[in-house]
Amino acid sequence: MDSGKIKRYTLRNDNGMTVELCDFGARILSIKVPNKSGELVETTLNHQSDDAILQDDAYMGASVGRVCNRISKAAFILDGCEYKLSVNEGKNTLHGGQYGFAKRQWNTDGVNAQHNLIKFSLLSGDGDQGFPGDLAVDIIYSLNQLNELRFEFIATATKATPINLCNHAYFTMGEDTVHNLELTVRADAYLEVDDESIPQGDFTPVEGTRFDFNDGALLSEKLALGIYDHCYRASAINMASLTSHKNGLRLELESDHIGVQLYTGNFLPTPQSAVCLEAQGYPDAINQEALEHDILRPGEIYKRYVSYRYVSI
């Protein structure tokens, strides 16, 4: 794990919205947004001290890779070759391995002159955490006047490699618990998982189950039926929204990823004090024929975008 001094950067727009980021894990540390009364609301949960950020084990706000979520048995076969990976959750690989991208110091030239854009870059070498090929990754964060934080993942590789990059922000929308937040997830199905959070097969329709958030629901009502750490098959690019009626703010999540992981902060020091909506590919897809997955090959370019757009209500 890199342990150099953390460098922090701030994006701003004319509405007073600010986004604080740092080079360790190319992570989002804070997103403050004005509500309809003009009051700035901190909408995310994160550590604040350098030491706490360096020791973070919850991936708070981090850029996660080379493959986010889980790879079963910390191994996969690609083009006839077996690759054994870093083991860091039981017998599996979680979020890229023990020293995945969330644990790296990323390179950056800093914020642009307009204070609305920053690019982070990382070179992951051949064999890093067991993955094949050199992987060059850029993440470009930009903030516009519509109170939209947009980031783009761009990567190239020297050998064929699985890839699945995501951001792991924890959202509070300014509340102390997720229970009073209203969540919508536009999805037709989800992946059932075993007790190690590995998908058990193909998708299960959400209709008629506690996993159906298509019409929106208070998280308190849904959490009374069980916790969530599941990946959904998104049915639209505007895949989810999260609303605090108390603070008059709604987060709208948009992405060209195919899935979104809903995690209700079950293992935080204060359980369910924040919720994750991680736009991403499907977990363990490299090991499951039924699940679509991304293999990045030499000469190809991996591109995905995610947008966190805030609306006053």
N, C-alpha and C positions, 0 to 999 in steps of 0.2 A: 504494500500500500504506500502511495506517495504521502509524504508528510511535510512538504514545504509549506510556507506561509500561504494561507488562502487569500486570493485576490477577489475582491467584490466589485460588481459593476451594476449601474442602475440605468434602466430605460425609462423614459418619461414621454407623456403626450400633453397636449394643451388643456386636457380636461382635468389634470391633476393625478391621473393614474400613474403609478410607478411599479416597476418590476425590478426586484433585486435578484441578481444571479451571482454565481461564483465559478471559479475555474475548477474546483474539486468536484468531479462528477458532472461538470457542465450543468449545474443544478439550479433550479429556481428556489430562492430562499424566501421570497415574499412577493405577493401580488396585492397591492392596495388599490381599491377602486372607489370612486365617489358614488354614493347612492343618490336617490332623487332629491335628498335634502342637502347634498353637497358634502356630506360627511365622508371622510375616508374610512373604508372598511377593509381590514386585513382578511383576505379570503382563503388563506392557506395556513397550514400548520407546518412549522419547521424548527430546527435548532437554530440558535443565534450565535453561540460562541464557536470560535474556530475548533476548539477541542471537541465539542459535542458533534460538530459536523464531521470531523475526521473519524470519530468513533461511531458514527451513525450506522445502525444495522437494519433500519427500516426503509432505506432507499428514499428518504424524504426529498422530493423535488428533483431526484437525480435522473440523468440520462442513463438508460439501462441497455446493456448489450454485452457481447455480440449478439446473444439471443436472450431476450427477456423471458420471464416466467420460467417454467420448468422443462428440463430434459430428463426423461426417466432413465434411471440406472447410469446417469452421467456418461452416456455413450450413444453413438449413432453410426450408421453405415451410409457412406456416400460414394457413389461411383465404384462400388466394390471394395472400398477401404473402410476399416473400422477405426473410429477415433474415440479415444477415452478422454474424458473431460475432468476438470476440477470438480471435486465433490464438496458441496457446502450446505446441503440440506438433506439430512438422512443419507440415503445412498444416491441422491439425485443432484443435478446441477440446477441452481436457482439464479436467475438474473445474470447469467454470464460467467458464473464461477466465483471462487473466493476473492479474486482480484479483478472482477469485471469492470466495466467502464465507469460505474458509479464510484469506484475506488481510485480513479486516476486523475492526475492533474492534467487538464486539457490546455492546449495552447490557444492563445488569442491575442490579437492586436488591440483589443479593447473596443469600447463603444465608439460609434461613428460621430461625426461632428454634429449631427442632428439629435443625438442621444436617443435614437429610436431603433438601433440595430447593432447586433454583435454576432460574430462568428467564432465558434469554438471548433478546434480541430484535434484529432487524435490519430496516431498510427499504432494499430494493434499488430504486432509481429506474427510471423508464421509460427504456429504452435502455442500462441498465447492462450492460456487456460485449456489447451488441447485442441483448439480450432485450427483448421488448415489455412495457409495463405496469409500474406500481409493484407490487412484491411485498413484503408484510409477513410476516415469518417469526418464529415463536416456537419455541424448543427448550426443553423442560422436562425436566431431569434429576432423577430421584429415586432414593434408595437405601433399600431396606427391610431388615427383619430376616432375610430369607431369603438375604442376600448377593446380591441382585439389583439391578443398576444398570439402570434403565429410562429411556428417553428418548422423548419424543413430539415429532414435527415437526408444526407447525400453520401453515398459510399461506393468505393470501387475495391476490387480484390485481385490478387495475383493467382489465386487458386480457387476452385469452387468451394464455397462455404455457406452454411446456413446463416441467415441473418434475420433479425426481428428486433428492431430498435423501438424503444418507447420512452415516454416521460412518466415519472412516478410521483406526481404532485399529490399531496393530501389536501383536500378541500374542506373548509369549515364554513365558508360564506359568512364568517363573522360570528358564528354561534359556538357555544361551548360543547355541544353534542350534535351528532347528526340526526337525532330523533325527530327534530322539528323541520328538517329539510324535506322538500318535495322533489322526488327524483322521477325523471322520465328516461327510459332506455328504449330506443327504437330498434327492436330486434325480434326475429321470429323464433329463435331457438337458442339454447345454451348447451354447454358441455357439462354433463355430470362427471364428478371426479371421485376418486377413491380417497382413503384416509391420508394419502400423501399428496393430495391435490393434483393427481395425474388423471387426465381424461380417460374415461372408461370405454370410449368408442365414439360413435357418431353423435350427431346433435339430437336433443330432445326438444320438441315444441314447447314454447312458454305458455301457450294458451291454456287457461284453466289451472295454472300452477302459481306458486308464490313468486316465481321468477318473472312474471309478466308485469312490466312497468310501462307498457306502451301507452296507457292512458294516464300515467302519472300516479304517484302514491306517496304518502308520508312514510318516511323510513321507519318511524316508530311502529306503524301498523305492520309493515313487512318484517321488521326485525323480531316482532313478537312470534313470528312463525319460524325463525331460524336466521343464522348469520349468512353472509355472502363472501365468497372468494371464488368467483366463477367467471368464465369467459362467455360472452354472448356473440352470436353471429349477427352483425349489424345489418339492418334492412335499409339504411339511408346514410348518406354522408354526414348529415346532421344527427349524429347517433345518440346523443343524450343531452339532457339539461338538468340543472340542479338549482333549486330556488330557495332562498331565504325570504319568507314573507315578512319576518320581523325586521330585516334590514333593507327590504325593498330591492333585492338584487337577484338576478338570474345569470347563471353561467350556462353558455351554450357550447357544447363540444362538437366540433366538426373534424373529420379526417377522411383520408382515402385508405386508411387501414381497413381490414376486413372484419376485425373484431374489437370488442371493448371488454376489459376485465373490470368487474365490479368487486371492490374489496372494501368492506365496511369497518376497517380499522380494528379488527377483533383482538389484535395482539399488541396494540399500543399501550404505553404505561397507563393511560386512561382510555380503556376500551371504547370504541365508537365515538371518539372525539373528533374524528375526521374520516372522510371517505375518499377512496381513489376511483377514478374513472380513467383507466389506462387504455388508450387507443393502441392496438397492437395486432399482430398475427396470432394464430392459435397456439396454445401451449403444447409442447411435446409433439408438434406436427411433423417434425423430421422423422419420428418413430412411428407415426400412425398414418396408414395409407388413406384413411377416410378424410384426413384433414389437409386442406390446401396449405402449402408452405412456400417460402421464398428461398431459393438457392441463387446466390450471386456468383456469377462466373466471370473469368477474365474478359475484358472488353465490354462488359455490361455496366450499367450505372443503376444503383438502387436509390430510389427517391420516394419519400413519403412526407406528408405534411400533417400537422395537427394545429387546430385553432381553438384557443380559449377566448370566447367572446362574452363580454359582460354587458348586461342590459338592465337599466333601472326599470322597476315596475311599480 
